[in-house]
Amino acid sequence: MRSANVPRWRGEGGRGWYEAWFIVAADPRSGAGVWLRYALDEASDGTVVPSVWGSFFDRSASARNFSLKASLPSAAIRRGAGLVIGIGDAALEESGCKGEVEGGGHSLRWRLAFAEEEDAAAGGAQEVSPGFLQPIARLKKSGYLLARPALRLSGALEVDGQPLELRSAPGLQAHLWGQQRYPAWAWAHCGSFEEAPGSSLDLLSVQGPGGLFIPLFSFRFQGKLHRFAELPWIARSTSRRAPPAWHFSAEDATLAIDGALRADPADCVEVEYVDPDGSKLFCVNTEVAHAELRVRTRSFPGAPWRPEGTLRSAGSAGLEFCGPYPDSRVSNKMIHAALLAAAGR
């Protein structure tokens, strides 16, 4: 596979484009969650706007939650050896990331190093689209890759002037791009199950043609990656979205899961995505959601299922719902911010 983080944007202008690299992490020790994002948005008139996003969540004090977005001129884009993308002084590298944003009475600084969970050998970088849908994705010039699906983050945060250290916090680093976003989706990630360290769940349900939602689910468990989106197993996946909750199930030849994720609207932030044609999508996200997952196994198709147990994550899961309308229950809206270095700090 081509390097999962290589930019697909070519700067040709006039075609419309979006591209983003994001990092999410939830620290069970401190109860903190972060959602960091480095983005390039090109409008249909060729205007390019790079941006740096920083969102912070505290599962024990929702009043501390916020989401900041700093937009810069196109001249702020940097590239170089070892650099995935630089925007002003903020940077995503293959070994870690850094950035600083401030606005609306909040500030977030980060300098984090990346490491992989040892049993990430279950697949490494992961293409989310199943094999039978990848030709369509290439035709649409879109993609979504889990560059580091078994990420561990360590380093320093500064939240509203208060220091916070992350020590091998479970997380995810991903890369997505395209000319037009899907009209709606639900997304979730959890890499912090109390009963099964090293396991991780990734869920995506996107609205396709005719309003049909396509479930793209995967689960890393006991050193093996289960891709439920592949044929014929995708037909066995179910999804019931009731924001801010999501019930789901899936199975393949030897493993089945069913469970739910839920969040309190007070623990969520709402941000806006603007497509190249100027249309908006409203995205509700939290990184301190709760997850419960029941796991069953069998020796071969047709054999009886055996319960493996129930996995739980208390306030350490990521959960997101996106669509054309805002959610009136979520009062914590995205704040337009500034990069601190760009403000002369």
C-alpha positions as CSV (number, residue, x, y, z in Angstrom):
1,M,0.0,0.0,0.0
2,R,1.2,3.5,-0.8
3,S,2.2,5.3,2.4
4,A,-1.0,5.9,4.2
5,N,-0.2,9.6,5.0
6,V,1.1,10.8,1.6
7,P,-0.9,13.9,0.6
8,R,-3.2,13.4,-2.3
9,W,-3.8,17.1,-2.9
10,R,-1.8,18.3,-6.0
11,G,-2.6,22.0,-5.8
12,E,-3.9,22.0,-9.4
13,G,-6.8,24.4,-8.5
14,G,-10.3,24.8,-9.7
15,R,-11.6,21.2,-9.0
16,G,-12.6,21.4,-5.3
17,W,-10.9,19.2,-2.7
18,Y,-10.8,18.3,0.9
19,E,-8.1,16.4,2.8
20,A,-7.5,15.8,6.5
21,W,-5.3,14.0,8.8
22,F,-6.7,13.5,12.3
23,I,-5.6,12.0,15.6
24,V,-8.0,10.9,18.4
25,A,-7.0,9.6,21.8
26,A,-8.7,8.9,25.1
27,D,-6.7,8.6,28.3
28,P,-8.4,6.3,30.8
29,R,-6.0,7.4,33.5
30,S,-6.9,11.1,33.4
31,G,-10.3,11.0,31.8
32,A,-9.2,13.3,29.0
33,G,-9.9,13.0,25.3
34,V,-8.5,14.9,22.3
35,W,-9.4,15.3,18.7
36,L,-6.6,16.9,16.6
37,R,-7.0,17.7,12.9
38,Y,-4.8,19.1,10.1
39,A,-6.8,19.9,7.1
40,L,-6.7,21.3,3.5
41,D,-9.9,22.6,1.9
42,E,-10.0,23.8,-1.7
43,A,-13.1,25.6,-2.9
44,S,-14.4,25.1,-6.4
45,D,-13.0,28.5,-7.3
46,G,-9.5,27.3,-6.4
47,T,-9.2,29.1,-3.0
48,V,-7.1,26.9,-0.6
49,V,-7.6,27.2,3.1
50,P,-5.4,25.1,5.4
51,S,-6.6,24.8,9.0
52,V,-5.5,23.3,12.4
53,W,-8.2,22.0,14.7
54,G,-7.9,21.1,18.4
55,S,-10.7,19.7,20.5
56,F,-10.5,18.7,24.2
57,F,-12.8,16.6,26.3
58,D,-12.9,15.9,30.1
59,R,-15.3,13.1,31.0
60,S,-15.6,14.3,34.6
61,A,-16.1,18.0,33.8
62,S,-18.0,18.7,30.6
63,A,-17.7,22.4,31.2
64,R,-14.0,22.1,30.2
65,N,-14.9,20.7,26.7
66,F,-14.2,22.9,23.7
67,S,-13.3,22.8,20.0
68,L,-11.0,25.3,18.2
69,K,-10.3,25.8,14.5
70,A,-7.6,28.1,13.2
71,S,-7.7,28.9,9.4
72,L,-4.6,30.3,7.6
73,P,-3.7,31.5,4.2
74,S,-2.4,28.9,1.7
75,A,1.2,30.2,2.1
76,A,1.2,28.6,5.6
77,I,1.3,25.1,4.1
78,R,4.7,23.5,4.6
79,R,6.3,20.3,3.3
80,G,9.6,18.6,3.9
81,A,11.5,15.5,4.9
82,G,9.7,13.6,7.6
83,L,6.8,16.0,7.5
84,V,3.4,14.8,6.5
85,I,1.9,18.2,6.6
86,G,2.9,21.5,8.2
87,I,0.5,24.4,8.7
88,G,2.3,27.4,10.1
89,D,4.2,26.1,13.1
90,A,1.8,23.2,13.6
91,A,3.0,19.9,12.1
92,L,2.1,16.3,11.7
93,E,5.1,14.0,11.2
94,E,5.4,10.2,10.9
95,S,6.8,10.2,14.5
96,G,4.4,12.6,16.2
97,C,2.5,15.9,16.0
98,K,2.5,19.4,17.5
99,G,0.3,22.5,17.4
100,E,-1.2,25.4,19.4
101,V,-4.6,27.0,19.0
102,E,-6.4,29.7,21.0
103,G,-9.8,31.4,20.9
104,G,-12.9,32.1,22.8
105,G,-11.2,32.0,26.2
106,H,-9.7,28.6,25.5
107,S,-6.3,27.4,24.4
108,L,-4.8,24.0,23.5
109,R,-1.1,23.1,23.0
110,W,0.2,19.7,22.1
111,R,3.5,17.9,21.4
112,L,2.9,14.2,21.2
113,A,5.0,11.2,20.1
114,F,3.5,8.2,18.3
115,A,4.1,4.5,19.1
116,E,2.3,1.3,17.9
117,E,0.7,-1.4,20.0
118,E,2.9,-4.5,19.7
119,D,0.2,-6.7,18.2
120,A,-0.6,-4.1,15.5
121,A,0.9,-6.8,13.3
122,A,-2.7,-7.8,12.8
123,G,-2.8,-5.5,9.8
124,G,-0.8,-2.3,10.1
125,A,-2.3,0.6,8.0
126,Q,-5.9,-0.3,7.1
127,E,-8.0,0.5,4.1
128,V,-11.5,1.1,5.4
129,S,-13.3,0.5,2.1
130,P,-13.7,-3.2,1.4
131,G,-12.1,-4.7,-1.7
132,F,-15.3,-4.7,-3.8
133,L,-15.9,-0.9,-3.2
134,Q,-12.3,0.3,-3.7
135,P,-12.7,0.7,-7.5
136,I,-15.6,3.0,-6.9
137,A,-13.6,5.0,-4.3
138,R,-10.8,5.4,-6.8
139,L,-13.2,6.6,-9.4
140,K,-14.6,9.2,-7.0
141,K,-11.0,10.1,-6.1
142,S,-11.8,9.6,-2.4
143,G,-10.2,7.5,0.3
144,Y,-10.1,6.8,4.0
145,L,-7.1,5.1,5.6
146,L,-6.5,4.2,9.2
147,A,-2.8,5.0,9.1
148,R,-2.2,3.9,12.7
149,P,-5.2,2.0,14.0
150,A,-3.4,0.8,17.1
151,L,-1.7,4.1,18.1
152,R,-0.4,5.0,21.5
153,L,0.3,8.6,22.3
154,S,2.7,10.1,24.8
155,G,3.7,13.6,25.5
156,A,2.5,17.0,26.7
157,L,-0.8,18.8,26.5
158,E,-1.6,22.3,27.8
159,V,-5.3,22.9,28.3
160,D,-6.3,26.4,29.1
161,G,-2.9,27.0,30.6
162,Q,-2.9,23.8,32.7
163,P,-0.4,21.0,31.9
164,L,-1.5,17.4,31.2
165,E,0.7,14.5,30.4
166,L,-0.4,11.6,28.2
167,R,1.4,8.3,28.8
168,S,0.8,5.7,26.1
169,A,-2.9,6.8,25.7
170,P,-4.8,4.6,23.2
171,G,-5.7,6.4,20.0
172,L,-6.0,6.4,16.2
173,Q,-4.4,8.4,13.4
174,A,-6.2,8.5,10.1
175,H,-6.2,10.2,6.7
176,L,-9.1,11.0,4.4
177,W,-9.6,12.9,1.2
178,G,-12.0,13.5,-1.7
179,Q,-13.8,16.0,-3.9
180,Q,-17.1,15.8,-2.1
181,R,-18.0,14.5,1.4
182,Y,-20.7,11.9,1.9
183,P,-24.1,13.6,2.9
184,A,-24.1,11.9,6.3
185,W,-22.2,9.4,8.4
186,A,-21.7,7.9,11.8
187,W,-18.2,7.0,13.1
188,A,-16.7,5.4,16.2
189,H,-13.4,4.2,17.5
190,C,-12.5,2.5,20.8
191,G,-9.0,1.2,21.7
192,S,-9.4,1.1,25.4
193,F,-11.5,-1.9,26.4
194,E,-10.9,-2.7,30.1
195,E,-11.2,-6.5,29.7
196,A,-9.1,-6.8,26.5
197,P,-6.1,-4.4,26.3
198,G,-4.8,-4.2,22.7
199,S,-8.3,-4.7,21.1
200,S,-9.8,-1.9,19.1
201,L,-13.1,-1.3,17.4
202,D,-13.6,0.9,14.3
203,L,-17.1,1.7,12.9
204,L,-18.1,3.8,10.0
205,S,-21.6,4.0,8.4
206,V,-21.8,6.3,5.4
207,Q,-24.8,7.4,3.4
208,G,-24.5,6.3,-0.2
209,P,-26.7,6.5,-3.3
210,G,-30.5,6.4,-2.6
211,G,-30.0,7.3,1.1
212,L,-28.7,3.8,1.9
213,F,-26.2,3.6,4.7
214,I,-23.2,1.3,4.2
215,P,-21.7,-0.3,7.3
216,L,-17.9,-0.5,7.3
217,F,-16.9,-2.2,10.5
218,S,-13.7,-3.8,11.8
219,F,-12.5,-5.2,15.1
220,R,-8.9,-6.1,16.2
221,F,-9.1,-8.9,18.8
222,Q,-6.5,-11.3,20.1
223,G,-4.0,-10.4,17.4
224,K,-6.3,-10.7,14.5
225,L,-8.1,-8.1,12.3
226,H,-11.8,-8.9,11.5
227,R,-13.0,-7.0,8.5
228,F,-16.8,-7.3,8.6
229,A,-17.2,-5.0,5.5
230,E,-15.9,-7.6,3.1
231,L,-18.2,-9.9,1.1
232,P,-20.2,-11.8,2.1
233,W,-20.1,-10.6,5.7
234,I,-21.1,-7.0,5.1
235,A,-24.7,-8.3,4.6
236,R,-24.6,-9.6,8.2
237,S,-23.8,-6.2,9.7
238,T,-26.6,-4.1,11.3
239,S,-26.6,-0.5,12.4
240,R,-29.2,1.5,14.3
241,R,-28.2,5.1,14.8
242,A,-30.1,7.2,17.4
243,P,-27.7,10.1,18.2
244,P,-26.1,10.3,20.6
245,A,-26.3,6.5,20.7
246,W,-25.5,3.8,18.2
247,H,-26.4,0.1,18.3
248,F,-24.6,-2.3,16.0
249,S,-23.8,-5.9,15.2
250,A,-21.5,-7.8,12.8
251,E,-20.0,-11.2,12.1
252,D,-17.6,-13.1,9.9
253,A,-16.6,-16.7,9.7
254,T,-15.3,-17.1,13.2
255,L,-16.3,-14.1,15.3
256,A,-19.4,-12.0,16.0
257,I,-19.9,-8.8,17.9
258,D,-22.9,-6.7,19.0
259,G,-23.0,-3.7,21.2
260,A,-23.7,0.0,21.7
261,L,-22.0,3.3,22.1
262,R,-23.5,6.2,23.9
263,A,-22.7,9.8,24.9
264,D,-24.2,12.7,26.7
265,P,-24.8,15.8,24.6
266,A,-23.0,17.8,27.2
267,D,-19.9,15.7,26.5
268,C,-20.0,16.6,22.7
269,V,-18.9,19.4,20.5
270,E,-20.4,20.4,17.2
271,V,-18.2,21.5,14.3
272,E,-18.9,22.5,10.7
273,Y,-17.4,21.1,7.5
274,V,-17.7,23.2,4.3
275,D,-17.7,21.3,1.1
276,P,-16.0,22.7,-2.1
277,D,-19.4,23.9,-3.4
278,G,-20.0,25.9,-0.2
279,S,-22.6,23.5,1.4
280,K,-22.3,22.7,5.1
281,L,-22.3,19.6,7.2
282,F,-22.7,19.6,11.0
283,C,-20.6,17.1,12.9
284,V,-21.2,16.2,16.6
285,N,-18.1,14.5,18.1
286,T,-17.0,13.3,21.5
287,E,-13.9,11.3,22.6
288,V,-15.3,10.4,26.0
289,A,-18.2,8.2,25.0
290,H,-19.1,4.9,26.6
291,A,-18.9,1.5,24.8
292,E,-20.1,-2.0,25.5
293,L,-19.3,-4.9,23.2
294,R,-20.3,-8.5,23.4
295,V,-18.0,-11.0,21.6
296,R,-18.8,-14.5,20.4
297,T,-16.6,-17.0,18.5
298,R,-17.0,-20.3,16.6
299,S,-14.6,-22.7,15.0
300,F,-16.0,-22.6,11.5
301,P,-19.2,-21.2,9.7
302,G,-22.2,-23.1,10.8
303,A,-20.7,-24.2,14.2
304,P,-22.5,-22.9,17.3
305,W,-21.4,-19.6,18.7
306,R,-19.6,-19.5,22.1
307,P,-19.6,-16.4,24.3
308,E,-16.1,-14.9,24.8
309,G,-17.3,-12.1,27.1
310,T,-18.3,-8.5,27.3
311,L,-15.9,-5.7,26.7
312,R,-16.5,-2.2,28.2
313,S,-14.9,1.2,27.9
314,A,-16.1,3.8,30.4
315,G,-15.7,7.2,28.8
316,S,-12.8,6.4,26.6
317,A,-14.4,5.9,23.2
318,G,-14.8,8.2,20.2
319,L,-18.3,8.7,18.7
320,E,-19.4,11.0,15.9
321,F,-22.6,11.8,13.9
322,C,-22.6,14.1,10.9
323,G,-25.3,15.3,8.6
324,P,-26.9,18.4,7.0
325,Y,-28.5,19.8,10.1
326,P,-27.2,21.0,13.5
327,D,-28.1,19.2,16.7
328,S,-29.9,21.6,19.0
329,R,-29.1,19.5,22.1
330,V,-25.3,20.2,21.7
331,S,-24.6,23.7,23.0
332,N,-20.8,23.5,22.7
333,K,-20.1,24.8,19.2
334,M,-16.8,25.1,17.3
335,I,-14.8,28.3,18.0
336,H,-12.9,30.1,15.2
337,A,-9.4,30.5,16.7
338,A,-5.9,31.5,15.8
339,L,-2.6,29.6,15.7
340,L,-0.6,31.0,18.7
341,A,2.6,31.1,16.7
342,A,0.9,33.1,13.9
343,A,-0.4,35.5,16.6
344,G,3.2,36.3,17.6
345,R,3.4,34.1,20.6
